[in-house]
């Protein structure tokens, strides 16, 4: 199906300087509150299986993964070495700037799950990144993109400055729908009462690209 290209203005940012400068120093903070972090961990527990190989994309010092089931490889890709080194859940990690090089430094079909936790709003080349996510996922694997309402506003793309949650969710869903290799895209609301909101855009890797 042909689609109109996404407007270039969607991907403009207040701060267009290299991201490596912004993320040069570690930030040992969390971007959603305790109840919402627990809700995200509970969601991960519902889709993970024993021995699953997981890619924590746009990772930091916390991965929100549950203690069970016992996982296989947990790879982390992020922007700050000190944050990634402090993440005890990662079995291996790499510093890689997806806005400078929108591809993943992994072989095809390496992972059963790819998770992006409250960070998709920073991607300026999302279609290239999501196409490569399809490449590194195994058939039937899960892609889960979680969103809330907090961000570094100067680094978030213009489209995610919309005050309407449905606009942001629609765009994140479009990222998945516009690239080959995914099926069963759905949006889940896992927001805890009285806490930060939590929406998850979930898809499955199709059997063929």
Beta strands, then each sheet from edge to edge (+ up, - down):
strand 1: 54-59
strand 2: 74-78
strand 3: 92-95
strand 4: 111-117
strand 5: 137-147
strand 6: 182-189
strand 7: 199-205
sheet 1: 3+ 2+ 1+ 4+ 5+ 7- 6+
end
